[in-house]
Amino acid sequence: MKNWDPFIMTQIQVNQAIAAFFEKKGCTVKFARNGTDVDLIAELKSCRFLIESRGNQAVNHTGTDRIFDSSEIGIHLAEQLEQIMRFQQQYNYSNTLFYIIGNPDVSRIRERVGKISKGLDKLGIVQAWVQPSGKVTFEGEKSILLNNLLR
């Protein structure tokens, strides 16, 4: 598939950018030890941030212009949400526990997430969007609290 996204990021690159963001905010960050763990856990004082990320390119296609097609993007979003919801079952609700899905800030993924954003808000899931520069922004109802805690 030809590249029609403005930039390409693998899941690893998305995780690295989000980890760097949290580290700059003074958080300790742990990467997943296996495929069943959440991708990243960031902690600051009594706050815990559980992050599940995806990219728009497979790691084994790094350095090429091959990206995920629209059906693969949909599958990855579903996997991301399933993983986050599985972790929601393991923890009690708390204002200091944040569930975050991380993705490259490309329109194809934004459009998919936009179709379910109200549902994400009801589930307390924050959206992390990664720019090609590595800048990370957060959206969703709980993102205001998250941003205030990380000031």
Steps between C-alpha positions, in 0.01 A plus 500: 500500500626845416552747779210743524546589866705817559744300715563144609549362851524147630351397833849509649552861385163605643588333832841668507350845441237453770759361742726801436206735568424337836867486597533875434209550739691314772324166469661160527423294190497125453466330162305176455684180574283294268212524253231462765611799709392856431768665281605766751435581862595848616480598866520833677436513875166322544402524132532212257467526122436179302578550131419271209641617167486422132672645196413533134784271389618153600840485665626261230421765233713771664685701238240434228189692397273204586230590749193327639193512280165618634384155605824443694456838672152389611630168629781671693259747659275213609801315645612815680159549661468135595837514672411819691161362603666182623723711725200702618361176643816448705497837678243686707379834367708794619561862404872422517488211252499587130442272202655638182502391137798638307513546125683703237304818424391410146155571361410138422542400865349824632187442290460145637550612858270800445212265421525350850632796702182539710517133591868538591404787731236284670763230551750753633749435219730787405640538150871576458599637160864493395640748247799420275707732723419277798265756655210331682156652554207353691129513423187373664298586805761378750787673317435826689564326833805321354650827373439672836675218687803516272560876522 
